[in-house]
Structures are given as structure tokens and as C-alpha cells.
Amino acid sequence: MSPRKSDSRARMVLGAAALLREYGASATSVDRVLAHSGAPRGSVYHHFPGGRAQLIDEAVALAGEFIAGLIDAAVRAGDPLAAIDAFFALWRHRLVDSGFRAGCPIVAVAVETNDEAPQLARSAAAVFARRREALAVLFVRHGLPEERGRLLAVFVIAAVEGAVIMCRADRSTAPLDAAAEIHDLLVHALRDRPDRGHAQRS
């Protein structure tokens, strides 16, 4: 059964996010999104009066919400090590399933100059900020000092995103597997947290 016309907006946003992952921001044109999503051409400016910039901005927000949802679920579950392991597993799965074509759509927007649409860089920055904050909250909740938790959150996200880029270039999961050593770093950081040492001395 063919999708309803009312689905065209959602299909276009999903299509734009998928194209950002594989081709980057500059190559994610309206024509390419239409071809990928099967949406009618007349729906573009009906649903996205801001044109291509609005479409990509909403795709960035959608991708950001997906990852943020995973992190938020980990925060509720309360296991920082499981959260990080799941994050790495997600990217490993995406890379292998896509033949190392699919990267992070947020990075795709962040690394390109978008002088005609500066809001895209701001949107990418907001997505990264939310990820950092969510991970920092998780680490602090498990006894790390706030500054240490924030630094580790930045480190984890930078390591994952950098490893994904290297995996695509190498067509191998080896960089991501190496970056997964973060698990052991977190084991030591949580083991040596100040509140644990105090409890052991009490």
C-alpha cells in the first residue's frame, strides 16, 4: 500500500536525515530528498516554507531526538556502563549494516560551512549540548564530581563521533572497537570516585 499524502512531511524529514548520514549536508538537496522519500514536489514549500534549510534543520532535530531518547532511557535505567556500551553497539550496527556509508547526520551538518543557513550550525551545537548534558547527569548521579562528569561526557561523545568518521574512511569497525576502551576508563573512574573512597574508609 502506498503511503498517504499526509505522510509526505514525515517521509521528507526522515529521508533528509538518512541522506545527511550518507552524503552530508551540501549533497542533501530538495530533489534528492524528494527522490528518496517519494513525496510530491508540490509538498516542499507547503510543509517547509523555509525551504531546504528548514528541511535539514528538522532532520537534524529528528536525529538528535532519537539519540537523546536512547541516552535518556539509559539515564532512567541508571547504568552508565551499559549506556556507553549500547551507544557503541548502535554505531557499530549502523556502520556494518550500511556498508560503512552511514555516519552521524549531526556531524554532517556541523563540519560544513552553512553561511546561507547559520541556524544549522546552532541546531547541531544544541544536539551535542543535550547529549553532553544527559551523559554528564548520568555520571554525576553515579558519584563523579560535576566537573569530572562533564569532561567525561565530552570525551565520550568526541571519541564516538571521531571513531565513526575513521570507521567510514577505513571501512572497518577497528577504530570504534579501539574507542570502546572508554568502558574500562569509566570502570576505573567510577571505582575511584570520591564518595566510594569515603564509604570504604567509614
N, C-alpha and C positions, 0 to 999 in steps of 0.2 A: 504494500500500500504506500503510495507516495505521501510525503509529509504535507500537512495542511499549510496553506499560505500564511496562516497566523504564526507558524513556526519559523518563518524566514528570518526574523530578527535574531532569535536564539541560535539558529544554524549559522548565521553570518558571524556572530561573536565567537562561537566555538570554532568555526573554520579559520577565522583570523588568528586565534590562539594557536591552532595546530600549525598554521603556516609560519607564524613567528618562530615556533620551536625549530622548524626545519630550514627556513630560508632567511630569517632575520627580518628586521623592520622595513628596510628600504625595498626589499623584494615582495613585501606583502601589500600588493596593490588591490584596489577595489575589484578590478577584473579577475584577479586570481582568486580572491575570496568568493566572488560570485560563481566562478567555475567550480571551486571546491565544495561550496555549500549547496549549489543548485538553486539559490534564491533568485527571484526575478530582479532584473536590473532596476525596474522602477521602485523597488523597495529600499534602495540605498538611502536616498535623501529623505524618504518618508520616515524611516526608522532612525537615520543618523544625519540630522540636518547639519551637523558639523563635519560631515564627510569622512574621509579616510582617517583623519586624526582622531575623531570621536570613536570610530570603529576600533582602531587599535588601542585607544585608551581603555575602552570597555573590555577588550580582550585581555589586557594586562591586569585589570581589576579582577576578571574572572579567574585567571590563572593564579593570581595572588590569593584569592579566597579559597581556592582548592588546597593549596599548600598550607595556608593558615589554618584551615579546618583540621588538617592532619596534626599540626602542631598543637592546636587547642585540645584535640582529643587526647594527645599524649600528656598534656598538662593536667587534664582531668584524671587520667589514669595514674599519674604520679610516678612514672618510672622514666627518668631521664635517659638511662642507657638504652632501654627498649625504644624510646622515641628516636634517638640518634641512629640506632641500627635500622629502624624502619625507614628513616629518611634515606639512608644509603641504599637500602634494598629497593626502594621505589625508583631511584635513579638508575640503578643497575638494570632493573627490569625494563625501564623505558629505553635505555640505550640499546640493549640487546634486541628488544622487540622491533625497534625501528632501524636496525642495521647501522646504529651509531649516527643516525641522521637527526634525531630529536634532542634538542638541548633545552635550556630554560628560556621561555619567552620573555621573562623579565630582563635577563641578561641581554637578550637580543635587542631590546629597546634601549637599555642603559648604555651599551657600548657604542651606539650610533649617535651622530650629531643630528639633532632634530630642530634646527633653527626655526623652521616654519611651524613647529608644534612643541614648544618648550614644556608644555604640560605633560608630555610623555615621560620626560626625564623625572619630573616631580612625582608622577604616578609610580614609576619604577622605584624611586627612592622610598616612597611611602610603603610599598610592599616589603622591601628589605627591612625597613624600620620595624614593621609589625612582626616580621619573623624574628628579628633580634630581640625584641621586647618579650615575645612569647617564650623563647628559649631562656632568656635571662630570668624571667619569672620562675620557670621550672627549676633552674639551677639554684636560685636563691632559696626557693622553697625547700630544697634538699640540703640547706645548710651552708652554701657558699656565701662569702661576703658579696654584697651587691656589686662592687666594682669588679671583682673576680668573675662573677656570673655574667656580667655584661661583656667583659673581654672574651670570655669563652664562647659566648653566643656569636659574637662577630667572627671569631676564629673558625667555629664550626661551619657557619654559612659560607665564609670565604673559601674554606677548604673544599666543601662540597661543590660549589659552583666552579671553582678553578679546576677541580678534578674532572667534572663533566666536560668542560671545554677540552681538556687534554685527552679524555677518552674519545671524543669525536675526532680529534686530529689523529690519534694513534689507532683508531678503530679497535680499541681494546679496553677492557674494564680494569686493566692493571693500575692506572692512576687512581681510580676510585677505590680499588682494593687497598692501595697503599694509604690513601687518606683515611680509610676506615680504622687506622691505628688510633684515631681520635677516641675510639671506645676505651682503649687502655689508658689514655691520658685522663679521661673522665673518671675511670675507676680510681685512679690514684688521687685525683683532685677531690673526689667525694670522700674517699677513705681518710684523707688528711685534712678534711675541713675542720675549722676551729671548734665547732660545737661537739664534734665527735671526740676530739682530744680532751676537751673539758670533761665530757661524760666518763671517759676512761679513767681520768685522774680522780674523779669524785668518789 
